Amino acid sequence: MVDVSCLLSLVFLLMLFVISSCELTSEQCKELGFSSNLFCSSCKELKQFELTTLQENCLSCCQKEEHGGDTQKMYEAAALEVCS
């Protein structure tokens, strides 16, 4: 009997390879598990975790950082959710 999680993993990897050659929409990025506030510098860190197969899609979904001096985006508050 085939392990379902193994089969799903193979389907997911196949899906990544098929759509890696085209531009991804925000909906496709979300379906692949990439968040809408993904910065391209995060994609470069995938190599250290041996996740280079995800790098091409990550770079298609990321936002380029703006290096406009010392300006930083400041938020009024943040919420931390802990799942157990």
Secondary structure, DSSP 4 states (H G I P E B T S, - for coil): ---HHHHHHHHHHHHHHHHTTS---HHHHHHTT--TT-BHHHHHGGGGGT-GGGHHHHHHH-BPPP--TT-----S--------
